[in-house]
């Protein structure tokens, strides 16, 4: 079953390498399997409801902030990068 979820955890589905619990649930990954993927080292819990996908090498801390705080306001080059 893990290989099925590994196929979903690609850069095509999660471009920034970070996913929220809502996005993972929408992709069909239950909380049980999220815990299993964390135990296997495929996902890393960054904070409540935000996970890093270890198989995607591109990772940016600004993406974590944007996912964790959707109401946050970014300025200048950061906002352009996130857009």
HUKAMO-V258883 format. One record per residue. N is the residue number from 1. RES is the residue in one small letter. PSI is psi in radians with two decimals (999 if undefined). Layout:
# HUKAMO-V258883
n->N res->RES psi->PSI
n->N res->RES psi->PSI
This chain:
# HUKAMO-V258883
n->1 res->x psi->-0.55
n->2 res->x psi->-0.65
n->3 res->x psi->-0.56
n->4 res->x psi->-0.75
n->5 res->x psi->-0.54
n->6 res->x psi->-0.61
n->7 res->x psi->-0.49
n->8 res->x psi->-0.50
n->9 res->x psi->1.10
n->10 res->x psi->2.94
n->11 res->x psi->-0.49
n->12 res->x psi->-0.63
n->13 res->x psi->-0.59
n->14 res->x psi->1.48
n->15 res->x psi->-0.66
n->16 res->x psi->-0.04
n->17 res->x psi->0.13
n->18 res->x psi->2.42
n->19 res->x psi->2.57
n->20 res->x psi->2.88
n->21 res->x psi->-0.67
n->22 res->x psi->-0.75
n->23 res->x psi->-0.70
n->24 res->x psi->-0.70
n->25 res->x psi->-0.68
n->26 res->x psi->-0.50
n->27 res->x psi->-0.07
n->28 res->x psi->0.21
n->29 res->x psi->2.05
n->30 res->x psi->2.90
n->31 res->x psi->-0.60
n->32 res->x psi->-0.83
n->33 res->x psi->-0.48
n->34 res->x psi->-0.75
n->35 res->x psi->-0.73
n->36 res->x psi->-0.73
n->37 res->x psi->-0.58
n->38 res->x psi->-0.72
n->39 res->x psi->-0.62
n->40 res->x psi->-0.13
n->41 res->x psi->0.20
n->42 res->x psi->-0.65
n->43 res->x psi->2.57
n->44 res->x psi->2.21
n->45 res->x psi->2.02
n->46 res->x psi->-0.75
n->47 res->x psi->-3.09
n->48 res->x psi->1.99
n->49 res->x psi->0.13
n->50 res->x psi->2.23
n->51 res->x psi->2.52
n->52 res->x psi->2.36
n->53 res->x psi->1.95
n->54 res->x psi->-0.38
n->55 res->x psi->-0.23
n->56 res->x psi->2.04
n->57 res->x psi->-0.65
n->58 res->x psi->2.18
n->59 res->x psi->2.32
n->60 res->x psi->2.33
n->61 res->x psi->-0.47
n->62 res->x psi->-0.57
n->63 res->x psi->-0.64
n->64 res->x psi->-0.79
n->65 res->x psi->-0.74
n->66 res->x psi->-0.64
n->67 res->x psi->-0.72
n->68 res->x psi->-0.61
n->69 res->x psi->1.38
n->70 res->x psi->-0.34
n->71 res->x psi->-0.02
n->72 res->x psi->2.62
n->73 res->x psi->2.20
n->74 res->x psi->2.63
n->75 res->x psi->2.69
n->76 res->x psi->-2.21
n->77 res->x psi->-0.51
n->78 res->x psi->-0.75
n->79 res->x psi->-0.66
n->80 res->x psi->-0.73
n->81 res->x psi->-0.78
n->82 res->x psi->-0.62
n->83 res->x psi->999
